[in-house]
Amino acid sequence: MIDFNRLKEFGRCTTVKQELDSYVVSCNLGLWSVQGPYLFTLITEALRYWECYLDDGEYSDILGGPSVLDKLMEE
């Protein structure tokens, strides 16, 4: 099942650009990017990267919640 709130958060943290015959999905913080010809495949791959960094607290400035430092102090 698609979690549209999660996709909305993903959209706030990323940028999608078309470059000639390919697409680029990149993190707005410059942490990662993926490039290729098939947008659906790229979104799927980008979601995996985004969720890892989200779990680490990297997007707290954009989405709120615990920061990286908060997460480290919890452990």
C-alpha positions, -999 to +999 in steps of 0.1 A: +000+000+000+013+035-009+018+059+020+010+092+004+022+112+034+056+095+032+057+103-006+049+139+002+078+140+027+101+124+001+090+151-024+100+179+001+135+164+005+143+156-032+145+172-066+137+155-099+152+168-131+150+156-167+183+157-186+180+148-223+173+110-223+175+104-186+163+116-152+181+126-120+166+123-086+187+140-060+187+148-023+181+185-015+209+182+011+234+168-014+238+135+003+230+112-027+216+112-062+205+086-088+204+089-125+189+067-153+164+065-181+134+051-162+118+075-137+098+048-118+129+027-112+148+058-100+121+068-076+121+033-061+159+034-057+158+070-044+132+061-018+156+034-004+184+060+000+161+086+014+146+062+040+181+053+053+191+089+057+156+097+072+160+070+098+194+085+107+178+119+113+194+137+083+161+154+072+152+168+107+157+204+094+132+198+066+107+175+082+112+180+120+118+151+144+150+139+160+183+151+144+214+129+137+229+140+171+196+132+189+197+097+173+233+091+183+226+102+219+197+077+221+221+048+213 
